[in-house]
Amino acid sequence: MFRGFTQFVCNDCGHKFTGPDMEWMCTVYPAPVKCPKCGGWHTYPSGFHVCLPLGGLFGLNKRIYRRIWKSIEETV
């Protein structure tokens, strides 16, 4: 489901950009989008902490999104 637009960060090159906020497999997590700078798919929302208070501060975004990236790579 499309929920609007959000700010993303590329884990590969560090580029910050705005992308579509589409839900990831019926969860509150936004699906990764392709980085316009380097073309990588290892992206995560900047400052995302709907479920996890202060999630962006303690690196929990990357921990969650590493699992998402891994599941995507295993199915391709």
C-alpha positions in Angstrom: 0.0 0.0 0.0 1.3 3.5 -0.9 1.5 5.8 2.2 3.2 8.8 0.7 6.8 9.8 0.5 9.6 9.4 3.1 13.3 10.2 3.4 15.7 7.3 2.7 19.4 6.7 3.3 21.5 4.4 1.1 23.6 2.0 3.2 26.1 1.6 0.4 27.0 5.3 -0.5 25.2 7.3 2.3 23.1 9.3 -0.1 19.9 10.7 1.4 16.9 11.0 -0.9 13.1 11.1 -0.9 11.3 8.0 -2.2 7.8 6.4 -2.2 6.7 4.9 1.2 5.3 1.5 0.3 4.6 -1.0 3.1 6.9 -4.0 3.3 4.9 -7.3 3.3 1.9 -5.9 5.4 4.1 -4.4 8.1 4.8 -0.8 9.2 8.3 -0.9 7.6 8.7 0.9 4.3 10.0 -1.3 1.5 13.6 -0.5 0.3 13.8 1.6 -2.8 16.6 1.9 -5.4 19.2 4.6 -4.6 19.2 7.2 -7.4 23.0 7.9 -6.9 24.6 4.4 -6.9 21.7 2.1 -7.9 21.9 0.0 -4.7 18.9 -1.5 -3.0 20.3 -1.5 0.5 18.3 1.6 1.6 16.3 2.3 4.8 14.1 5.1 6.0 15.9 8.0 7.7 14.7 8.5 11.3 12.1 5.7 11.1 10.9 4.8 14.6 7.2 4.1 14.4 7.5 0.7 16.3 10.8 1.2 18.0 11.2 4.4 20.0 14.6 6.0 19.2 15.2 3.2 16.6 17.2 5.5 14.4 19.5 6.6 17.2 20.7 3.1 18.3 21.1 1.6 14.8 18.0 -0.6 15.0 16.9 0.5 11.6 20.0 -1.1 10.0 19.5 -4.3 12.1 15.9 -4.6 10.9 16.7 -3.7 7.3 19.6 -6.1 7.1 17.1 -8.9 7.7 14.8 -7.4 5.0 17.7 -7.1 2.5 18.8 -10.7 3.3 15.2 -12.0 2.7 15.0 -10.1 -0.6 18.4 -11.5 -1.8 17.4 -15.1 -0.8 14.3 -15.0 -2.9 15.9 -13.6 -6.0 
